[in-house]
Amino acid sequence: MEKEHVPQDKNNYLEKNFSNVVYALDENGSYTSVPSVGWEPENFAQKQAWDLINENAEKIKERVIAGELSPIAYFIEKYQFSLRRLSHLTGFRKCKIKRHIKPKVFAKIDEKTLKKYSQAFKVPIAQILKPF
């Protein structure tokens, strides 16, 4: 694809426009990086993916409010963390994180543990304790 043909379809599906880098041929026939806001099918697919993520996060939110899960489950879903990734960021084993998803266990978590989750999710401890 030539540089001047890189898609620049403005993203009308998401609240923010994201840009990414694609490689295209310049006037000398060499590959060069070109910023692109994407093309409509790609933007629509991203919108569908984010809608699904938000829908799943909303379901988890309802379960947290109902007392079935701890807020940790909500943040995992909202920020699309895997247990492996969260384990890496916090230093907790995956089985320990799974225990923290249980409301009764979460209620007993100490300040030091909450601080690690706060740093991993990049939200204040108060928000982890009361996310809604």
N, CA, C and O atoms as a MOPAC input file, in Angstrom:
PM7 MOZYME 1SCF
protein

 N      0.85000 1    -1.16100 1     0.00000 1
 C      0.00000 1     0.00000 1     0.00000 1
 C      0.90100 1     1.23100 1     0.00000 1
 O      1.93200 1     1.27200 1     0.67100 1
 N      0.49500 1     2.19900 1    -0.74800 1
 C      1.24800 1     3.44100 1    -0.80200 1
 C      0.84000 1     4.35400 1     0.34200 1
 O     -0.27600 1     4.29000 1     0.85900 1
 N      1.77600 1     5.19600 1     0.71400 1
 C      1.60700 1     6.07900 1     1.86900 1
 C      0.31000 1     6.88700 1     1.80600 1
 O     -0.38900 1     7.01800 1     2.81000 1
 N     -0.00800 1     7.42500 1     0.63600 1
 C     -1.20200 1     8.27300 1     0.51900 1
 C     -2.50800 1     7.48100 1     0.52200 1
 O     -3.58600 1     8.07300 1     0.57100 1
 N     -2.42400 1     6.14700 1     0.47000 1
 C     -3.62900 1     5.32000 1     0.48100 1
 C     -3.90800 1     4.66000 1     1.84000 1
 O     -4.82700 1     3.85100 1     1.96500 1
 N     -3.11500 1     5.00700 1     2.84500 1
 C     -3.34100 1     4.45600 1     4.18700 1
 C     -4.69300 1     4.96000 1     4.68400 1
 O     -4.95100 1     6.16300 1     4.64700 1
 N     -5.56900 1     4.05100 1     5.15200 1
 C     -6.91600 1     4.45700 1     5.59600 1
 C     -6.87700 1     5.45700 1     6.74200 1
 O     -6.10100 1     5.32100 1     7.68800 1
 N     -7.72500 1     6.45200 1     6.63400 1
 C     -7.85800 1     7.46700 1     7.67300 1
 C     -9.33900 1     7.68700 1     7.97700 1
 O     -9.78600 1     8.82400 1     8.12600 1
 N    -10.09800 1     6.58800 1     8.07000 1
 C    -11.53100 1     6.69600 1     8.37100 1
 C    -11.68700 1     7.08300 1     9.83100 1
 O    -11.27600 1     6.34700 1    10.72900 1
 N    -12.27400 1     8.22500 1    10.05600 1
 C    -12.47400 1     8.68900 1    11.42600 1
 C    -13.37400 1     7.70200 1    12.16000 1
 O    -14.37300 1     7.23100 1    11.61700 1
 N    -13.00900 1     7.40200 1    13.38500 1
 C    -13.72200 1     6.41600 1    14.18500 1
 C    -14.95800 1     7.05100 1    14.81200 1
 O    -14.85100 1     7.82500 1    15.76400 1
 N    -16.11000 1     6.72700 1    14.28500 1
 C    -17.36100 1     7.25700 1    14.83000 1
 C    -17.99500 1     6.29900 1    15.83100 1
 O    -19.07100 1     6.58100 1    16.35900 1
 N    -17.34500 1     5.17600 1    16.09600 1
 C    -17.93800 1     4.15600 1    16.95200 1
 C    -17.50400 1     4.27600 1    18.41200 1
 O    -18.26100 1     3.92900 1    19.31800 1
 N    -16.30500 1     4.76000 1    18.63600 1
 C    -15.80400 1     4.86800 1    19.99800 1
 C    -15.75200 1     6.33100 1    20.41300 1
 O    -15.73400 1     7.22900 1    19.57200 1
 N    -15.72700 1     6.55500 1    21.71000 1
 C    -15.70200 1     7.92100 1    22.22800 1
 C    -14.40400 1     8.63900 1    21.86300 1
 O    -14.39700 1     9.85200 1    21.65200 1
 N    -13.32100 1     7.89200 1    21.79100 1
 C    -12.02400 1     8.47200 1    21.47800 1
 C    -11.52900 1     7.89400 1    20.16300 1
 O    -11.85600 1     6.76100 1    19.80900 1
 N    -10.75000 1     8.66800 1    19.45500 1
 C    -10.08900 1     8.16300 1    18.26000 1
 C     -8.72200 1     7.63400 1    18.65000 1
 O     -7.94400 1     8.31700 1    19.31600 1
 N     -8.44300 1     6.42900 1    18.23500 1
 C     -7.15100 1     5.82500 1    18.49000 1
 C     -6.38900 1     5.80200 1    17.18400 1
 O     -6.97400 1     5.63100 1    16.11400 1
 N     -5.09800 1     5.97400 1    17.27200 1
 C     -4.30600 1     5.85700 1    16.05600 1
 C     -3.29600 1     4.74300 1    16.25200 1
 O     -2.89500 1     4.43700 1    17.37400 1
 N     -2.90200 1     4.15500 1    15.16700 1
 C     -1.87700 1     3.13800 1    15.20300 1
 C     -0.93600 1     3.38700 1    14.03300 1
 O     -1.21000 1     4.21200 1    13.16200 1
 N      0.14900 1     2.68000 1    14.02900 1
 C      1.14200 1     2.86200 1    12.98900 1
 C      1.04000 1     1.70300 1    12.00900 1
 O      1.00400 1     0.53900 1    12.40700 1
 N      0.99400 1     2.03000 1    10.74100 1
 C      1.04800 1     1.02300 1     9.68900 1
 C      2.25500 1     1.35500 1     8.81100 1
 O      2.77400 1     2.47100 1     8.84200 1
 N      2.68200 1     0.38400 1     8.04400 1
 C      3.82500 1     0.60800 1     7.16900 1
 C      3.34700 1     0.63700 1     5.73900 1
 O      2.57600 1    -0.21800 1     5.30500 1
 N      3.81600 1     1.63200 1     5.01300 1
 C      3.41200 1     1.81700 1     3.62000 1
 C      4.62000 1     2.29000 1     2.82000 1
 O      5.62900 1     2.72800 1     3.37300 1
 N      4.48400 1     2.18900 1     1.52100 1
 C      5.56300 1     2.61400 1     0.63600 1
 C      5.53600 1     4.12700 1     0.44500 1
 O      4.48700 1     4.71700 1     0.18600 1
 N      6.69000 1     4.73200 1     0.57700 1
 C      6.77600 1     6.16600 1     0.30800 1
 C      7.07700 1     6.38700 1    -1.17900 1
 O      7.09700 1     5.43700 1    -1.96200 1
 N      7.30500 1     7.61800 1    -1.55100 1
 C      7.51900 1     7.95900 1    -2.96000 1
 C      8.80500 1     7.35300 1    -3.52600 1
 O      8.96400 1     7.27300 1    -4.74400 1
 N      9.73000 1     6.92300 1    -2.64900 1
 C     10.98600 1     6.30100 1    -3.09400 1
 C     10.88800 1     4.77500 1    -3.14600 1
 O     11.85400 1     4.09900 1    -3.50300 1
 N      9.71400 1     4.23200 1    -2.78600 1
 C      9.53200 1     2.78700 1    -2.77900 1
 C     10.03700 1     2.11400 1    -1.51700 1
 O     10.13300 1     0.88800 1    -1.46900 1
 N     10.35800 1     2.88400 1    -0.50500 1
 C     10.81700 1     2.34300 1     0.77100 1
 C      9.65300 1     2.31800 1     1.75900 1
 O      8.75400 1     3.15800 1     1.71600 1
 N      9.69900 1     1.32600 1     2.65000 1
 C      8.65800 1     1.26300 1     3.67600 1
 C      8.91000 1     2.33200 1     4.72100 1
 O     10.04300 1     2.57200 1     5.13700 1
 N      7.83400 1     2.96300 1     5.12900 1
 C      7.90600 1     3.99800 1     6.15500 1
 C      6.68800 1     3.86800 1     7.05800 1
 O      5.64800 1     3.36500 1     6.63300 1
 N      6.81200 1     4.31500 1     8.29000 1
 C      5.67700 1     4.24100 1     9.21300 1
 C      4.74700 1     5.42300 1     8.96200 1
 O      5.18700 1     6.55100 1     8.73800 1
 N      3.45200 1     5.13200 1     9.00700 1
 C      2.43800 1     6.15000 1     8.75600 1
 C      1.37100 1     6.02000 1     9.83300 1
 O      0.83600 1     4.92800 1    10.02400 1
 N      1.04000 1     7.10100 1    10.54600 1
 C     -0.05400 1     7.00800 1    11.51400 1
 C     -1.39300 1     6.86500 1    10.79500 1
 O     -1.62400 1     7.47800 1     9.75200 1
 N     -2.26400 1     6.04900 1    11.36900 1
 C     -3.58400 1     5.83000 1    10.77100 1
 C     -4.61300 1     5.73300 1    11.88400 1
 O     -4.36400 1     5.12200 1    12.92400 1
 N     -5.78000 1     6.34600 1    11.65500 1
 C     -6.87400 1     6.19100 1    12.61100 1
 C     -7.72900 1     4.99100 1    12.22500 1
 O     -8.80500 1     4.78300 1    12.78700 1
 N     -7.25700 1     4.21300 1    11.28100 1
 C     -7.91500 1     2.96700 1    10.91700 1
 C     -8.87700 1     3.11900 1     9.76200 1
 O     -8.96700 1     4.16000 1     9.11100 1
 N     -9.59000 1     2.03300 1     9.54000 1
 C    -10.61300 1     2.05700 1     8.50300 1
 C    -11.88700 1     1.50800 1     9.10300 1
 O    -11.84800 1     0.78600 1    10.09900 1
 N    -12.99700 1     1.83800 1     8.51400 1
 C    -14.30200 1     1.60400 1     9.12200 1
 C    -14.52200 1     0.17100 1     9.61000 1
 O    -14.97600 1     0.00400 1    10.74200 1
 N    -14.23000 1    -0.87500 1     8.82600 1
 C    -14.46200 1    -2.23000 1     9.35200 1
 C    -13.64200 1    -2.54100 1    10.60900 1
 O    -14.12900 1    -3.19900 1    11.52800 1
 N    -12.41500 1    -2.07100 1    10.64000 1
 C    -11.57100 1    -2.28400 1    11.81100 1
 C    -12.13900 1    -1.54100 1    13.02400 1
 O    -12.19600 1    -2.09300 1    14.12300 1
 N    -12.55100 1    -0.30800 1    12.82500 1
 C    -13.11600 1     0.49000 1    13.90700 1
 C    -14.41000 1    -0.11900 1    14.43200 1
 O    -14.65800 1    -0.11300 1    15.63700 1
 N    -15.23600 1    -0.64700 1    13.52500 1
 C    -16.48800 1    -1.28500 1    13.93800 1
 C    -16.20900 1    -2.53800 1    14.76000 1
 O    -16.89200 1    -2.79600 1    15.75200 1
 N    -15.21200 1    -3.31500 1    14.35600 1
 C    -14.84500 1    -4.52400 1    15.10200 1
 C    -14.34400 1    -4.15600 1    16.50000 1
 O    -14.65400 1    -4.84400 1    17.47300 1
 N    -13.57100 1    -3.07500 1    16.60000 1
 C    -13.11300 1    -2.62200 1    17.91500 1
 C    -14.29300 1    -2.21100 1    18.78500 1
 O    -14.32300 1    -2.50300 1    19.98000 1
 N    -15.24900 1    -1.54200 1    18.19000 1
 C    -16.44400 1    -1.12000 1    18.92600 1
 C    -17.18500 1    -2.33800 1    19.47700 1
 O    -17.60100 1    -2.34900 1    20.63500 1
 N    -17.34600 1    -3.36400 1    18.63600 1
 C    -18.02700 1    -4.57300 1    19.09300 1
 C    -17.26300 1    -5.22900 1    20.24400 1
 O    -17.86800 1    -5.69300 1    21.21100 1
 N    -15.95400 1    -5.26600 1    20.13700 1
 C    -15.14500 1    -5.87600 1    21.19600 1
 C    -15.28800 1    -5.09900 1    22.50500 1
 O    -15.45100 1    -5.70200 1    23.56600 1
 N    -15.22900 1    -3.76600 1    22.44000 1
 C    -15.36300 1    -2.96200 1    23.65000 1
 C    -16.76600 1    -3.05300 1    24.22900 1
 O    -16.93300 1    -3.02000 1    25.44800 1
 N    -17.77100 1    -3.16700 1    23.37900 1
 C    -19.13800 1    -3.35400 1    23.87500 1
 C    -19.25200 1    -4.64600 1    24.67800 1
 O    -19.88600 1    -4.67500 1    25.73200 1
 N    -18.63900 1    -5.70600 1    24.17800 1
 C    -18.66800 1    -6.99600 1    24.87300 1
 C    -17.92100 1    -6.91100 1    26.21100 1
 O    -18.39000 1    -7.42900 1    27.22400 1
 N    -16.77300 1    -6.26200 1    26.20200 1
 C    -16.00600 1    -6.08500 1    27.44600 1
 C    -16.83100 1    -5.31600 1    28.46900 1
 O    -16.89600 1    -5.70200 1    29.63600 1
 N    -17.45900 1    -4.23000 1    28.03300 1
 C    -18.28200 1    -3.42300 1    28.95200 1
 C    -19.50200 1    -4.18600 1    29.44100 1
 O    -19.90300 1    -4.03600 1    30.59600 1
 N    -20.09000 1    -4.99300 1    28.58900 1
 C    -21.23800 1    -5.81500 1    28.98000 1
 C    -20.83200 1    -6.83300 1    30.04300 1
 O    -21.54000 1    -7.02200 1    31.03300 1
 N    -19.69400 1    -7.48200 1    29.83500 1
 C    -19.20200 1    -8.45400 1    30.81600 1
 C    -18.84100 1    -7.77000 1    32.13500 1
 O    -19.11100 1    -8.30600 1    33.21000 1
 N    -18.23500 1    -6.59600 1    32.05100 1
 C    -17.89100 1    -5.85000 1    33.27100 1
 C    -19.16000 1    -5.46600 1    34.03100 1
 O    -19.17900 1    -5.48400 1    35.26100 1
 N    -20.20800 1    -5.12400 1    33.30600 1
 C    -21.48200 1    -4.76500 1    33.94800 1
 C    -22.08500 1    -5.97500 1    34.67900 1
 O    -22.64100 1    -5.83200 1    35.76800 1
 N    -21.97200 1    -7.15700 1    34.07800 1
 C    -22.46900 1    -8.37400 1    34.73500 1
 C    -21.68400 1    -8.66000 1    36.01800 1
 O    -22.26200 1    -9.02600 1    37.04100 1
 N    -20.37400 1    -8.48900 1    35.95100 1
 C    -19.53700 1    -8.69200 1    37.13700 1
 C    -19.88700 1    -7.64500 1    38.19300 1
 O    -19.94300 1    -7.95300 1    39.38400 1
 N    -20.12000 1    -6.41900 1    37.76000 1
 C    -20.49700 1    -5.34000 1    38.68600 1
 C    -21.75600 1    -5.72200 1    39.46000 1
 O    -21.82300 1    -5.53100 1    40.67400 1
 N    -22.74700 1    -6.25800 1    38.76300 1
 C    -23.98800 1    -6.68800 1    39.41600 1
 C    -23.72000 1    -7.77500 1    40.44900 1
 O    -24.32200 1    -7.78500 1    41.52200 1
 N    -22.80800 1    -8.69500 1    40.11700 1
 C    -22.46900 1    -9.76800 1    41.05700 1
 C    -21.69800 1    -9.23300 1    42.26200 1
 O    -21.84300 1    -9.74300 1    43.37300 1
 N    -20.88100 1    -8.20900 1    42.04100 1
 C    -20.16500 1    -7.58500 1    43.16600 1
 C    -21.17000 1    -6.90300 1    44.08200 1
 O    -21.09800 1    -7.05200 1    45.30200 1
 N    -22.09500 1    -6.16300 1    43.51300 1
 C    -23.11900 1    -5.46300 1    44.29800 1
 C    -23.97500 1    -6.46700 1    45.06800 1
 O    -24.38500 1    -6.19900 1    46.19700 1
 N    -24.24500 1    -7.62200 1    44.45700 1
 C    -25.04600 1    -8.65600 1    45.10400 1
 C    -24.26200 1    -9.42400 1    46.17300 1
 O    -24.83000 1   -10.24400 1    46.89400 1
 N    -22.96100 1    -9.15500 1    46.27000 1
 C    -22.15100 1    -9.81900 1    47.28800 1
 C    -21.64100 1   -11.18500 1    46.87600 1
 O    -21.17000 1   -11.94400 1    47.72400 1
 N    -21.72000 1   -11.51800 1    45.60200 1
 C    -21.24700 1   -12.81900 1    45.11800 1
 C    -19.75600 1   -12.81200 1    44.80600 1
 O    -19.09800 1   -13.84800 1    44.89200 1
 N    -19.22100 1   -11.64900 1    44.44400 1
 C    -17.81100 1   -11.50600 1    44.08800 1
 C    -17.25700 1   -10.25000 1    44.75600 1
 O    -18.00700 1    -9.35800 1    45.15100 1
 N    -15.94000 1   -10.19800 1    44.87300 1
 C    -15.30100 1    -9.00100 1    45.42000 1
 C    -15.02600 1    -8.01100 1    44.28500 1
 O    -15.08900 1    -8.37800 1    43.11100 1
 N    -14.72400 1    -6.77200 1    44.63100 1
 C    -14.39000 1    -5.78000 1    43.60400 1
 C    -13.17600 1    -6.16800 1    42.75600 1
 O    -13.02500 1    -5.67200 1    41.63900 1
 N    -12.32000 1    -7.03500 1    43.26100 1
 C    -11.15900 1    -7.47800 1    42.48300 1
 C    -11.62600 1    -8.09800 1    41.16700 1
 O    -11.01500 1    -7.86500 1    40.12400 1
 N    -12.69100 1    -8.87600 1    41.20400 1
 C    -13.22600 1    -9.50500 1    39.98800 1
 C    -13.66000 1    -8.45200 1    38.97700 1
 O    -13.45200 1    -8.61600 1    37.77500 1
 N    -14.26000 1    -7.37800 1    39.46200 1
 C    -14.70300 1    -6.30300 1    38.57400 1
 C    -13.51400 1    -5.63300 1    37.88200 1
 O    -13.54200 1    -5.41500 1    36.67100 1
 N    -12.48800 1    -5.31200 1    38.64000 1
 C    -11.32700 1    -4.64700 1    38.04400 1
 C    -10.58300 1    -5.55900 1    37.08300 1
 O    -10.05800 1    -5.10100 1    36.06800 1
 N    -10.53600 1    -6.84900 1    37.39700 1
 C     -9.91500 1    -7.79800 1    36.47400 1
 C    -10.63500 1    -7.75100 1    35.13200 1
 O     -9.99600 1    -7.70200 1    34.08100 1
 N    -11.95400 1    -7.76400 1    35.16700 1
 C    -12.74400 1    -7.73700 1    33.92800 1
 C    -12.65800 1    -6.37800 1    33.24200 1
 O    -12.46700 1    -6.30400 1    32.02800 1
 N    -12.79500 1    -5.32200 1    34.00300 1
 C    -12.80200 1    -3.97100 1    33.42700 1
 C    -11.50500 1    -3.65600 1    32.69400 1
 O    -11.52000 1    -3.07100 1    31.61100 1
 N    -10.39400 1    -4.04300 1    33.28700 1
 C     -9.09500 1    -3.73700 1    32.69000 1
 C     -8.51800 1    -4.89800 1    31.88700 1
 O     -7.37800 1    -4.83400 1    31.42700 1
 N     -9.29700 1    -5.94900 1    31.72000 1
 C     -8.91600 1    -7.09100 1    30.89300 1
 C     -7.59200 1    -7.71200 1    31.33300 1
 O     -6.71300 1    -7.97700 1    30.51300 1
 N     -7.46600 1    -7.93700 1    32.63600 1
 C     -6.27800 1    -8.58200 1    33.18100 1
 C     -6.51400 1   -10.09100 1    33.18900 1
 O     -7.61900 1   -10.55100 1    33.47800 1
 N     -5.50100 1   -10.83400 1    32.88000 1
 C     -5.54500 1   -12.26700 1    33.12600 1
 C     -5.03600 1   -12.48300 1    34.54900 1
 O     -4.38500 1   -11.60600 1    35.11700 1
 N     -5.32700 1   -13.62900 1    35.11800 1
 C     -4.80000 1   -13.92100 1    36.45100 1
 C     -3.27800 1   -13.92300 1    36.41400 1
 O     -2.62000 1   -13.49500 1    37.36300 1
 N     -2.73600 1   -14.40300 1    35.32000 1
 C     -1.28300 1   -14.44500 1    35.17400 1
 C     -0.69500 1   -13.03100 1    35.20000 1
 O      0.30200 1   -12.78100 1    35.87900 1
 N     -1.30500 1   -12.12600 1    34.47300 1
 C     -0.81500 1   -10.74300 1    34.42900 1
 C     -0.94300 1   -10.07600 1    35.79800 1
 O     -0.01500 1    -9.40900 1    36.25700 1
 N     -2.08700 1   -10.25600 1    36.44400 1
 C     -2.28200 1    -9.66100 1    37.76500 1
 C     -1.31200 1   -10.26900 1    38.78200 1
 O     -0.80400 1    -9.57000 1    39.65900 1
 N     -1.06600 1   -11.54800 1    38.66000 1
 C     -0.10200 1   -12.21500 1    39.51900 1
 C      1.28700 1   -11.61300 1    39.34100 1
 O      2.00800 1   -11.37600 1    40.31000 1
 N      1.64200 1   -11.37600 1    38.10400 1
 C      2.94700 1   -10.77400 1    37.81300 1
 C      3.04400 1    -9.36200 1    38.40700 1
 O      4.07500 1    -8.99800 1    38.97300 1
 N      1.98100 1    -8.57400 1    38.28200 1
 C      2.00400 1    -7.19000 1    38.76600 1
 C      1.97600 1    -7.07800 1    40.28500 1
 O      2.58500 1    -6.17200 1    40.85400 1
 N      1.27300 1    -7.99600 1    40.94300 1
 C      1.11900 1    -7.91100 1    42.40700 1
 C      2.12100 1    -8.76700 1    43.17300 1
 O      2.43600 1    -8.48400 1    44.32900 1
 N      2.61700 1    -9.80900 1    42.52500 1
 C      3.48000 1   -10.75300 1    43.22500 1
 C      2.69800 1   -11.84000 1    43.94400 1
 O      3.29000 1   -12.68100 1    44.62000 1
 N      1.36600 1   -11.83500 1    43.80700 1
 C      0.53200 1   -12.86200 1    44.43400 1
 C      0.39800 1   -14.05300 1    43.49000 1
 O      0.36400 1   -13.89300 1    42.27000 1
 N      0.32400 1   -15.23500 1    44.06600 1
 C      0.05400 1   -16.41100 1    43.24400 1
 C     -1.38800 1   -16.35100 1    42.74500 1
 O     -2.25000 1   -15.72800 1    43.36500 1
 N     -1.63000 1   -17.00200 1    41.62600 1
 C     -2.97300 1   -16.97900 1    41.02800 1
 C     -4.01500 1   -17.53200 1    41.99100 1
 O     -5.13500 1   -17.02400 1    42.04800 1
 N     -3.66300 1   -18.56000 1    42.74400 1
 C     -4.63300 1   -19.14400 1    43.68300 1
 C     -4.98900 1   -18.14700 1    44.78700 1
 O     -6.11200 1   -18.15100 1    45.29200 1
 N     -4.03600 1   -17.29900 1    45.15700 1
 C     -4.31500 1   -16.28300 1    46.18000 1
 C     -5.26000 1   -15.22000 1    45.61300 1
 O     -6.17000 1   -14.76500 1    46.30500 1
 N     -5.04400 1   -14.83000 1    44.36800 1
 C     -5.93100 1   -13.85500 1    43.72900 1
 C     -7.34100 1   -14.42300 1    43.63500 1
 O     -8.31500 1   -13.71000 1    43.87700 1
 N     -7.45400 1   -15.69300 1    43.28700 1
 C     -8.77400 1   -16.33200 1    43.21300 1
 C     -9.46800 1   -16.28900 1    44.56800 1
 O    -10.68300 1   -16.10600 1    44.64600 1
 N     -8.69100 1   -16.45900 1    45.63300 1
 C     -9.28500 1   -16.36800 1    46.98000 1
 C     -9.75600 1   -14.94600 1    47.27000 1
 O    -10.79300 1   -14.74700 1    47.90300 1
 N     -8.99300 1   -13.95800 1    46.80500 1
 C     -9.36500 1   -12.55800 1    47.04800 1
 C    -10.62500 1   -12.15900 1    46.28000 1
 O    -11.24200 1   -11.13900 1    46.58600 1
 N    -11.00100 1   -12.94300 1    45.30500 1
 C    -12.23600 1   -12.68300 1    44.55400 1
 C    -13.46800 1   -13.06500 1    45.38400 1
 O    -14.57900 1   -12.62200 1    45.09400 1
 N    -13.26500 1   -13.87600 1    46.39900 1
 C    -14.35600 1   -14.26200 1    47.28700 1
 C    -14.59200 1   -13.12300 1    48.28300 1
 O    -13.65200 1   -12.66100 1    48.93000 1
 N    -15.83600 1   -12.67100 1    48.40600 1
 C    -16.12700 1   -11.51400 1    49.26700 1
 C    -15.68500 1   -11.67700 1    50.71800 1
 O    -15.17500 1   -10.72800 1    51.31500 1
 N    -15.86800 1   -12.84600 1    51.28600 1
 C    -15.49100 1   -13.04900 1    52.69700 1
 C    -13.98200 1   -12.92600 1    52.89000 1
 O    -13.52700 1   -12.38800 1    53.90000 1
 N    -13.22000 1   -13.41500 1    51.94200 1
 C    -11.75900 1   -13.31400 1    52.02300 1
 C    -11.33700 1   -11.87300 1    51.75700 1
 O    -10.46300 1   -11.34000 1    52.44200 1
 N    -11.95800 1   -11.24400 1    50.76200 1
 C    -11.63300 1    -9.85900 1    50.41700 1
 C    -11.85300 1    -8.92300 1    51.60400 1
 O    -11.09200 1    -7.97300 1    51.79300 1
 N    -12.87400 1    -9.18100 1    52.39400 1
 C    -13.19200 1    -8.32800 1    53.54300 1
 C    -12.06700 1    -8.32600 1    54.58000 1
 O    -11.97100 1    -7.40400 1    55.39000 1
 N    -11.22500 1    -9.34500 1    54.55700 1
 C    -10.14400 1    -9.46000 1    55.54500 1
 C     -8.77400 1    -9.03400 1    54.99600 1
 O     -7.76600 1    -9.14800 1    55.69300 1
 N     -8.73800 1    -8.55100 1    53.76800 1
 C     -7.45800 1    -8.17000 1    53.15800 1
 C     -6.87100 1    -6.96100 1    53.88900 1
 O     -7.57900 1    -6.01000 1    54.21900 1
 N     -5.56900 1    -7.02200 1    54.13200 1
 C     -4.90300 1    -5.92700 1    54.83100 1
 C     -4.51700 1    -4.78700 1    53.87300 1
 O     -4.61700 1    -4.91600 1    52.65300 1
 N     -4.08500 1    -3.69900 1    54.45000 1
 C     -3.74200 1    -2.47500 1    53.70600 1
 C     -2.61200 1    -2.71700 1    52.69800 1
 O     -2.64900 1    -2.19300 1    51.58400 1
 N     -1.62900 1    -3.49400 1    53.08300 1
 C     -0.48000 1    -3.77200 1    52.20900 1
 C     -0.93100 1    -4.50300 1    50.93900 1
 O     -0.46800 1    -4.19100 1    49.84100 1
 N     -1.81600 1    -5.45400 1    51.09100 1
 C     -2.34500 1    -6.20200 1    49.94700 1
 C     -3.18900 1    -5.29700 1    49.06600 1
 O     -3.08200 1    -5.34100 1    47.84100 1
 N     -4.02400 1    -4.48100 1    49.68600 1
 C     -4.84100 1    -3.54200 1    48.92100 1
 C     -3.97300 1    -2.57100 1    48.12900 1
 O     -4.31200 1    -2.19500 1    47.00700 1
 N     -2.85800 1    -2.17200 1    48.71900 1
 C     -1.95500 1    -1.24600 1    48.03400 1
 C     -1.38100 1    -1.88700 1    46.77100 1
 O     -1.22900 1    -1.21400 1    45.75100 1
 N     -1.06700 1    -3.16000 1    46.82800 1
 C     -0.54500 1    -3.84600 1    45.63700 1
 C     -1.59900 1    -3.90500 1    44.53600 1
 O     -1.28900 1    -3.70600 1    43.36100 1
 N     -2.83900 1    -4.17700 1    44.91600 1
 C     -3.91800 1    -4.16300 1    43.91800 1
 C     -4.12800 1    -2.74700 1    43.37500 1
 O     -4.36300 1    -2.55600 1    42.18200 1
 N     -4.04200 1    -1.77300 1    44.25600 1
 C     -4.20100 1    -0.38100 1    43.85800 1
 C     -3.15600 1     0.00600 1    42.80900 1
 O     -3.47600 1     0.66200 1    41.81800 1
 N     -1.93700 1    -0.39600 1    43.02800 1
 C     -0.86800 1    -0.09700 1    42.07500 1
 C     -1.06900 1    -0.84500 1    40.76500 1
 O     -0.83300 1    -0.29000 1    39.69200 1
 N     -1.49900 1    -2.08800 1    40.84000 1
 C     -1.69700 1    -2.88500 1    39.62300 1
 C     -2.82500 1    -2.31900 1    38.75600 1
 O     -2.69400 1    -2.23600 1    37.53500 1
 N     -3.92200 1    -1.93600 1    39.39000 1
 C     -5.07200 1    -1.40500 1    38.65000 1
 C     -4.97400 1     0.10400 1    38.40200 1
 O     -5.75400 1     0.67200 1    37.63700 1
 N     -4.00400 1     0.74000 1    39.06200 1
 C     -3.79800 1     2.19700 1    38.94800 1
 C     -5.04500 1     2.98100 1    39.35800 1
 O     -5.47300 1     3.91800 1    38.68400 1
 N     -5.60300 1     2.55800 1    40.48300 1
 C     -6.73800 1     3.26100 1    41.08200 1
 C     -6.45700 1     3.39000 1    42.58600 1
 O     -5.70200 1     2.59400 1    43.14300 1
 N     -7.05600 1     4.38100 1    43.24100 1
 C     -6.85500 1     4.52600 1    44.69700 1
 C     -7.45600 1     3.34300 1    45.46500 1
 O     -8.39700 1     2.69900 1    45.00100 1
 N     -6.90700 1     3.07700 1    46.61800 1
 C     -7.40700 1     1.99100 1    47.46100 1
 C     -8.88600 1     2.18400 1    47.75100 1
 O     -9.65600 1     1.22300 1    47.74200 1
 N     -9.28300 1     3.41500 1    48.00700 1
 C    -10.70800 1     3.70300 1    48.29300 1
 C    -11.60000 1     3.24200 1    47.16000 1
 O    -12.71300 1     2.77500 1    47.40200 1
 N    -11.13600 1     3.36300 1    45.93200 1
 C    -11.93500 1     2.93000 1    44.78300 1
 C    -12.01800 1     1.40800 1    44.70200 1
 O    -13.02100 1     0.85900 1    44.24600 1
 N    -10.97500 1     0.73900 1    45.13900 1
 C    -11.02300 1    -0.73300 1    45.16600 1
 C    -12.03600 1    -1.18700 1    46.21300 1
 O    -12.78700 1    -2.13700 1    45.99000 1
 N    -12.05300 1    -0.51000 1    47.34100 1
 C    -12.99100 1    -0.88200 1    48.39500 1
 C    -14.43500 1    -0.54600 1    48.03500 1
 O    -15.34900 1    -1.29900 1    48.37300 1
 N    -14.64400 1     0.56500 1    47.36000 1
 C    -15.99900 1     0.99300 1    46.93800 1
 C    -15.93800 1     1.44800 1    45.48400 1
 O    -15.85600 1     2.64600 1    45.21500 1
 N    -15.97700 1     0.50200 1    44.54500 1
 C    -15.81700 1     0.87000 1    43.13700 1
 C    -17.03600 1     1.52000 1    42.48800 1
 O    -16.93100 1     2.09000 1    41.40200 1
 N    -18.20800 1     1.43600 1    43.15800 1
 C    -19.42200 1     1.96300 1    42.51600 1
 C    -20.10800 1     2.97900 1    43.41500 1
 O    -21.14500 1     3.53100 1    43.04500 1

